Amino acid sequence: MPLKRIAIVVFIAGGMLVTRPRPGLAGGEVGVAQASVGRGSGTVEGTIFYRHDRKHAWRLSRYYVKSPKIGELAEAVISLSGPSISRSSAGRQPSTVTVDQREMRFVPETVAIRAGDRVRFTNSDSQTHNITVSDPRLQFSDTIANGQSSFEAFSRASGIHRPFALGCKFHCQMQGWVYVFDHAFFKTTGVDGRFRLDSIPPGDYRLDVAQSAGELHASRVVQVKPNQTVKLEIILTPADRSTAE
């Protein structure tokens, strides 16, 4: 696939210092800017977009794309990987996130957590629901009625390419995903498609993007420098739809 070009703009103390193009990875357009921030570590922030293709329609995109014209993509998971990332969890207290079952959907459908964290599943529907994970790495099946809840711990990292898939034995259309990481440099986009990763040690990283509902996967190479912010606009298309690596 041909390389696309990335525009890089460096801002220091509010003024533009240099603008120059450099080659980027294929699979979508990326706009990059760097700006002065705090001391020592760096930041990566940006927005994930989805561009429609009439020949390869994504039937359920209306649930995840805020505006078809702009294309802000919700429930996309962003994660960094690289030798500078610490995977130590010493002294860290596990946290709990909540996934509700509402209007015959998992809400949110996608969550990203650290290894050792728990997910609290609740049921706001009048129907009885089930939460099932059938994976060689983790298996459970909980049935809860309206107003009830269950807790499940995710002790093993899944990484960006193999999240734990959620299902409901009673309602096959319900689907969800739990991404589990062994580090702190990950985010899930909201309805505005935005994300921000702070306190990143300087270095070269691979930034991965996954949106399981759309089977979308893409990656970029980013360089984090001290006291700077890397700003990204990543545009995904049907060409980025593939199975996990």
Secondary structure, 3 states (H helix, E strand, C coil): CCCEEEEEEEEECCEEEEEEEEEECCCCCEEEEEEECCCCCEEEEEEEEECCCHHHCCCCHHHCECCCCCCEECCCEEEEECCCCCCCCCCCCCCEEEEEEECCEEECCEEEEECCCEEEEEECCCCCEEEEEEECCEEEEEEECCCCEEEEECCCCCCCCCCEEEECCCCCCCEEEEEEECCCCEEECCCCCEEEEEEECCEEEEEEEEEHHHCEEEEEEEEECCCEEEEEEEEECHHHECCCC
